[in-house]
Amino acid sequence: MLPDLNRLNVFFHIYRANSIVAAARALNLSQPAVSQQLQKLEAELKIQLFTRLHKKLVPTAAGERLFQLAEPFINRLEKELPFIRQPLERPSGLLRIGAPREFGKEYLPRFCNAFRERYPDVVFQLKFKESIPLLTMIREGSLDFALVDVYFNQGELPGFPDIFSIDPLLREVMILACARSYYDRHVKGDHSYANLVDREFITDEDDPSILDLWFKHHFRKVPDQLNIVMTLDSHEALISGIKLGMGLGVATAHLMWEELQSGELVLVRTAAADMVNMISLVQLQDKVPTLTEKTFRDFMLAGMRQPEILERFQAVSHLSDD
């Protein structure tokens, strides 16, 4: 049976303010009333939520856990209440969307801005993370849906049961590239495994998995060890490192197609087809989308098919490797 929601709200404000006095002020209640509600909640749950040290309240392990459960619900309730009176036939309220960092920063803000011009009662919360954290957030209910880099099949999501609906959206070409200066000094037109495996590499992952995937895709074997001279936590920084001539890196073609077209960066191709990563729209399999979710998804899907965006994703097929 659920605890009294009024008492849960009182607990939430006490925890967040770390003070009964501040919670009473925020709730417009007397201090004794707040203390009484906390005591009743502890009695109802049969657990101690705070350790009282003089005038300071220190959450117990049970208090920490209860706050973690209550916080998403109460925060979302506070954000959604202003929209509760909006007509049900018109998109409104909060949309929580996830995306890969660089893809999300490049495209999502423009779609959100254009959507709000049409539906000003919609607000957005965007999270830019890697695939596994995004999938975790969808599973836990803290995202409505996400755009995810999918290198694997639906039944192969590492560490996850088959609970997601995965709808392919865009083919993202992943290429091995380097600066013109680096290419002329070290690659010199030799795109063989023996030559490339001895070169310097930079990566935006904590392990060389994307590089391993590239070599496996193009040569059907994974190097025992690569000379990785720099590891970054940003795809944008990775592209900067490539442009500076630090080495070879696997990056997303559409984010640097202008540099590839100008010749500032050189694409390293093999006889194999380009390595493709699929940007897919992912949500819980049995989730029934709200009107707001469905309308924005359709709006975004139409936006991603605009010629100026598709051109960036398809441009790599028209480039030469030297």
C-alpha positions in Angstrom: 0.0 0.0 0.0 1.3 3.5 -0.9 2.2 5.9 1.8 0.2 9.1 2.3 1.2 11.3 -0.6 1.0 14.5 1.4 3.5 13.1 3.9 5.7 11.9 1.0 5.8 15.5 -0.3 6.7 16.8 3.1 9.5 14.3 3.3 10.7 15.3 -0.2 10.9 19.0 0.8 12.7 18.2 4.1 15.3 16.1 2.3 15.8 18.6 -0.4 16.2 21.5 2.0 18.0 19.4 4.7 15.8 21.3 7.2 12.4 21.1 8.7 12.3 24.9 9.1 13.1 25.5 5.4 10.6 22.8 4.4 7.9 24.4 6.5 8.6 27.7 4.8 8.4 26.2 1.3 5.2 24.4 2.1 3.6 27.3 4.0 3.1 25.1 7.0 4.1 25.4 10.6 7.3 23.7 11.8 5.4 21.5 14.3 3.0 20.4 11.5 6.0 19.4 9.3 7.7 17.5 12.1 4.4 15.7 12.8 4.0 14.7 9.2 7.5 13.3 9.1 6.9 11.3 12.3 3.7 9.9 10.9 5.4 8.9 7.7 8.2 7.1 9.6 5.6 5.3 11.7 3.6 4.4 8.6 6.7 2.9 6.8 8.1 1.5 10.0 11.6 2.9 9.2 13.7 5.9 10.3 14.3 8.3 7.5 16.6 10.8 9.2 19.2 10.7 12.0 18.7 13.8 14.1 22.0 15.5 15.2 21.2 18.6 17.2 19.6 20.9 14.6 20.8 18.9 11.6 19.0 16.1 9.8 21.1 13.3 8.2 19.3 11.0 5.8 19.5 7.3 6.7 20.0 4.7 3.9 16.3 4.2 3.8 15.8 8.0 3.5 18.2 8.1 0.6 16.4 5.3 -1.2 13.0 6.8 -0.6 14.2 10.2 -2.0 15.5 8.5 -5.1 12.1 6.9 -5.7 10.1 10.0 -4.9 12.2 12.7 -6.7 11.4 11.8 -10.4 7.7 11.6 -9.6 7.4 14.8 -7.7 9.7 16.8 -10.0 7.7 15.7 -13.0 4.4 16.4 -11.3 5.6 19.9 -10.5 6.6 20.5 -14.1 3.4 19.0 -15.6 0.8 20.6 -13.3 0.9 24.0 -15.2 -0.2 22.1 -18.3 -2.9 20.1 -16.8 -5.6 22.5 -17.9 -4.4 22.6 -21.5 -6.8 21.0 -24.1 -6.1 17.3 -24.5 -6.2 17.6 -28.3 -3.2 19.9 -28.5 0.4 18.9 -27.6 1.6 20.3 -24.3 3.7 19.4 -21.2 7.2 18.0 -20.8 9.0 15.8 -23.3 12.1 14.0 -22.1 14.3 13.0 -25.0 17.8 11.4 -25.1 20.3 11.3 -28.0 24.0 10.7 -28.7 26.0 13.8 -27.6 27.2 15.2 -30.9 24.2 14.1 -32.9 21.9 15.5 -30.3 23.7 18.9 -30.0 23.7 19.3 -33.7 20.1 18.5 -34.5 17.7 18.3 -31.6 17.7 21.9 -30.4 16.6 23.1 -33.9 13.7 20.6 -34.0 12.7 21.5 -30.4 12.7 25.2 -31.3 10.7 24.7 -34.5 8.2 22.5 -32.7 7.7 25.1 -29.9 6.9 27.7 -32.5 4.0 25.6 -33.5 3.2 24.2 -30.0 4.4 26.7 -27.4 2.9 24.7 -24.5 5.5 22.0 -24.9 8.8 22.1 -22.9 11.8 19.9 -23.4 14.4 18.1 -21.2 17.2 16.8 -23.3 19.9 14.3 -22.2 23.0 13.7 -24.4 24.7 10.4 -23.5 26.1 7.2 -24.9 23.9 4.3 -25.9 23.9 2.2 -22.8 23.1 5.1 -20.3 20.3 6.1 -22.7 18.8 2.6 -22.8 19.1 2.4 -19.0 17.2 5.7 -18.7 14.4 4.5 -21.0 14.1 1.3 -19.0 13.9 3.2 -15.7 11.3 5.6 -17.1 13.3 8.8 -16.9 13.2 9.3 -20.7 10.1 9.2 -22.9 12.2 8.0 -25.9 15.7 8.4 -27.3 17.7 8.4 -30.5 20.4 5.8 -30.0 23.5 4.7 -31.9 22.7 1.1 -32.6 25.7 -1.1 -33.7 23.9 -4.3 -32.6 20.7 -6.2 -33.4 17.6 -5.8 -31.1 18.1 -9.1 -29.4 21.8 -8.4 -28.7 21.6 -5.2 -26.6 24.3 -5.9 -24.0 22.9 -6.4 -20.5 19.3 -5.7 -21.5 16.3 -8.0 -22.0 14.3 -7.7 -25.2 12.1 -4.8 -24.0 12.7 -2.1 -26.5 11.0 -1.0 -29.7 13.7 0.0 -32.2 12.8 2.0 -35.3 15.7 2.7 -37.7 15.9 6.4 -38.6 19.1 7.4 -40.3 22.2 5.5 -41.6 25.3 7.2 -40.1 28.5 6.4 -42.0 31.5 5.9 -39.7 34.8 6.6 -41.4 38.5 6.4 -40.7 40.0 9.8 -41.5 43.1 11.9 -40.8 44.4 15.4 -41.7 46.0 15.9 -45.1 49.4 16.5 -43.5 49.3 13.2 -41.6 48.1 11.3 -44.7 50.9 12.6 -46.8 53.6 11.8 -44.2 52.4 8.4 -42.9 49.6 6.8 -45.0 50.8 7.8 -48.5 48.0 6.0 -50.3 48.7 2.7 -48.6 45.4 1.6 -47.0 46.6 -1.9 -46.2 46.1 -3.5 -42.8 49.9 -3.8 -42.3 50.4 -0.1 -42.9 47.4 1.3 -41.0 47.8 -0.9 -37.9 51.2 0.7 -37.2 49.9 4.3 -37.3 48.9 6.6 -34.4 45.2 6.7 -33.4 42.9 8.9 -31.4 39.5 7.8 -30.0 36.6 9.3 -28.2 35.9 6.1 -26.2 37.5 4.7 -23.0 38.5 1.6 -24.9 39.3 1.1 -28.6 36.1 -0.7 -29.4 35.1 1.5 -32.3 38.5 1.1 -33.8 38.3 -2.6 -33.3 34.9 -2.6 -35.1 36.4 -0.6 -38.0 39.3 -3.0 -38.5 37.0 -6.1 -38.1 34.6 -4.6 -40.6 37.2 -3.7 -43.2 39.8 -6.5 -42.7 37.9 -9.2 -40.8 40.4 -9.1 -38.0 41.0 -7.1 -34.8 44.5 -5.7 -34.0 46.2 -7.0 -30.9 47.2 -3.5 -29.9 46.9 -0.1 -31.4 49.1 3.0 -30.7 46.4 5.2 -29.2 48.0 8.6 -28.5 44.9 10.4 -27.2 41.6 9.4 -25.7 38.8 12.0 -25.4 35.3 12.1 -24.1 33.8 14.2 -26.9 33.3 13.4 -30.6 33.7 17.1 -31.4 37.1 17.1 -29.7 38.0 13.9 -31.6 37.4 15.6 -34.9 39.5 18.6 -33.7 42.4 16.2 -32.9 42.1 14.6 -36.3 42.2 18.0 -38.0 45.3 18.9 -36.0 47.1 15.9 -37.5 47.6 13.8 -34.3 46.6 10.6 -36.0 43.8 8.5 -37.5 40.4 8.3 -35.9 37.0 6.8 -36.6 34.4 9.5 -36.7 30.9 10.3 -38.0 31.1 11.4 -41.6 28.2 13.9 -41.6 29.7 15.9 -38.8 32.8 16.7 -40.8 31.6 16.5 -44.4 32.7 20.1 -45.2 36.3 19.3 -44.2 36.2 16.1 -46.3 34.8 18.0 -49.3 37.5 20.7 -49.0 40.3 18.2 -48.7 41.3 19.3 -45.2 40.6 15.8 -44.0 41.2 12.6 -46.0 39.0 9.6 -46.0 40.8 6.3 -45.7 38.8 3.7 -47.6 39.3 0.0 -48.3 37.7 -2.5 -50.7 35.0 -3.1 -48.1 31.7 -1.2 -48.0 31.5 1.8 -45.6 30.9 1.0 -42.0 27.3 2.1 -41.1 25.9 2.9 -37.7 22.1 3.2 -37.5 20.6 6.1 -35.5 17.3 4.5 -34.3 14.4 5.8 -32.3 14.1 3.6 -29.2 11.3 3.4 -26.6 9.8 0.7 -24.3 8.2 -2.0 -26.4 4.7 -1.8 -24.8 4.7 2.0 -24.3 1.6 3.8 -25.6 2.8 7.3 -26.8 1.0 10.4 -25.6 -0.3 12.9 -28.2 2.7 15.1 -27.5 5.2 12.3 -27.9 3.6 11.1 -31.2 3.3 14.5 -32.6 6.9 15.4 -31.9 8.2 12.1 -33.2 6.4 12.6 -36.5 7.6 16.2 -36.7 11.2 15.1 -36.0 11.1 12.2 -38.5 9.9 14.6 -41.2 12.6 17.1 -40.3 15.4 14.5 -40.5 14.3 13.8 -44.1 14.8 17.4 -45.2 17.2 17.6 -48.2 19.8 19.7 -46.5 20.1 17.1 -43.7 20.0 14.1 -45.9 22.7 15.6 -48.0 25.1 15.6 -45.1 24.4 11.9 -44.3 24.8 10.8 -48.0 27.7 13.1 -49.0 30.4 10.6 -48.0 29.3 8.2 -50.8 30.4 10.8 -53.4 33.9 11.4 -51.9 37.1 9.9 -53.0 39.6 8.6 -50.5 42.5 10.7 -51.8 
